[in-house]
Amino acid sequence: MRFSSPGVLETQRTKLQDRAGKVKREILICAGTGCLAGGSADVAQAFRTETRAAGMKVGVRMVIKETGCHGFCEQGPLVILMPEKIFYQQVKPSHVKKIVESTLKNGEVLQKLLYKNPVTGERVETYDLIDFYAKQHRLVLRNIGRIDPEQLDDYLAVGGYRALPKALAMKPEQVIDAVKKSGLRGRGGGGFPTGRKWATCRKVDDQPRYVICNADEGDPGAFMDRSICEGDPHAVLEGMIIGAHAVGANKGYIYVREEYPLARKRLGIAIEQAGEGGLLGQDILGSGFDFTIEINRGGGAFVCGESSALMRSVAGEVGEPRAKYVHSVVKGLYDKPTVLNNVETFACVPYIIDQGAKAFAAVGTRGSSGTKAFSLVGKVKNTGLVEVPMGVSLRDIIFGVGGGIINDRPFKAVQTGGPSGGCLPQSALDLKVDFDTLTEAGSMMGSGGMIVLDDRTCMVDVARYFVNFLVEESCGKCVPCREGLKQLLIILQRICEGKGRLEDLDRIGNLSSVLAQGSLCALGKSAANPVNSTLAYFKNEYEAHITDHTCPGGVCKELITYSINDACTGCTACVKVCAFDAISGKKKARHEIHDDKCTRCGACITVCPDEAIEVH
Amino acid sequence: MELDLKPLQGILDKHPVESTALISILQDIQLHYKYLPPEALQQTAEALSLPLSKVFSVATFYSSFSLVPKGKNVIRVCMGTACHVRGAGLLLDELVRQLKVKPGETTECGEYTLESVNCVGTCAMAPVVMINEQYYGKMRISKIKRIVKT
């Protein structure tokens, strides 16, 4: 239906909320990319079939919902039974019949499917008792996992599009003022105050103006924006419409990464629904304000996450950044005033307008208000999507929410901020995570990728990894980035092969400062951060590669050997998997690795049940 | 083999005759033909009154475009940071060995194209291998044989 005025919208919302209140039972099935890959669509189908077969519709209104990502992707597919909040993990279609029979009909909880606390070993019954969720503060992600992202009614029922009529009733300057007071800073990594950006754009005497949402989440190890677009797409649209009203734009674009097909699909559905509902298009909610949104599909270039490159790409050109003597708020897309914000930033806006700037500013720290979503991944027990108030410590995130390191191995470092960030060691664990503190420590908070590294990670290899990434992704426009990174890679490659020289470390320093000073865009300027931070905190590892020809992390192939220890039970699993006939041994007798044939492919390690293969 | 240019005309007709539509047009061509045939680039340039060099520069800048036909199935090994520290490089090495092609190449039979990709954003299931639109999480070298038949 079309909402011709705020009143009509509110009437519909009340109706939807009444209806939602009558629902006795909800079965929430995660349909994020992770759980879908694990087969959650089949699980949902099985629930529909089994509940129908059990005749469960009678007397009980029940909803089976495919929701956005619950965040706990490691344990997918996830199913939550409401109202009890019973949390089942790794659910397969074959489990569904049992769940319907035992839990839904008789109220018995299936212990086997409950999450096991990795620290205490105890089974946890409801999701709010799981450390992973209990220690989070979900503000931007508040709807994700609770609503069906493909249903506008679901978003309306949880208070969606309540901020929009409020904002439309305000003067644009008042909206900007509220965003300023909230202290919201750009979540894409730059941390620029959003209100100030909007105010500057509004003041430029030029038309038309544009609003762009940056969903080109290119940092490896980061998927917050994907989850928001997939799980709560209307929140992004609502934030954009409010932003457009504030700066006086009638046309908006969402630039979505080519690698995110599901995000594109769900945003597309949301745009269509919002258009039909009169929340986008002509005369939005009868206010006289017009705004349309178009989705742009990225072409698979990391550099297009940079604002000026992204704008050129939207215009159908090669995505090369430009020098920013003139800011894009003044001359952006098609040389017209343009506001570009990240997905998460836009998703914060409805909350700020609806709950008030004060409520948002009350969370987090003075300089960095609100919450921040992180993708906590790597060698950590609870991986997934995490949202915490700004200012909590790295330790709280990694060891509190994340539950510590896999197999309780020693923590070595945490990589934050993607290729523009760096690696922080054990001694930095108590630093507060906000826009400024991590930058001072030589990394940055960035867009929210947080990759935990354990003792079996080689820090030189991590540095090489990022430089290699940037060599591939450098747009090639400016010399320091294009050529400097190539040289940097050659040096790091050499060190990883044990052929490095001590003077290489000085050379790395020189190259880094050329990159930082001479590059055109922020990507080039920050490209040496991963190298500099590893060199600052893990110089001993560089030296071990160069002088001792050893790799302390046991990663660099040229510097390591494999051997089998006494734990070997002679199961022959490794013999079967080795493609190079490098392992010999009889059944039930200790096996042996022949170094001349071994290529260090690691296949044996992944199949050995006894952890008998050692890396030196 | 002669290229069927009829679908190309349909694609060009669907988009506005403006240079800003260039990337969208190329994406549709790539989707239909599985690559950007030279004739198609030529026709696109003429249709939009753009120099061929400009069309070519866009076609070669973005990694989602390919100037050579891709295989029936595209295998993408995620090289994101989370996958990297959980052994994605070893998976790629193994696929190179089994398929006998380097990343970016297509097997002789035309069955598989092997690609490495910088993060598909499913880091919690690292390491991840994608075959066409299907994600395979927590991959192990020993599992590769199950999903790729050589």
Interface residues (C-beta under 8 A of the other chain):
Chain A: T33 G34 L36 A37 G38 C73 E74 G76 E217 G218 D219 P220 G221 A222 F223 R226 R257 E258 E259 Y260 P261 N296 R297 G298 G299 G300 A301 F302 S313 V314 A315 G316 E317 V318 G319 S375 V377 G378 K379 T383 G384 L385 Q415 G418 G449 I451 L453 T457 V462 Y465 F466 F469 E472 E473 C475 V577 A579 C601 G602 A603 T606 V607
Chain B: E18 S19 T20 A21 L22 I23 S24 Q27 S57 V58 F61 Y62 S63 S64 F65 M79 G80 T81 A82 H84 V85 R86 G87 L90 D93 E94 R97 V117 N118 C119 V120 G121 T122 C123 A124 M125 A126 E133 Q134 Y135 Y136 G137 R140 I141 S142
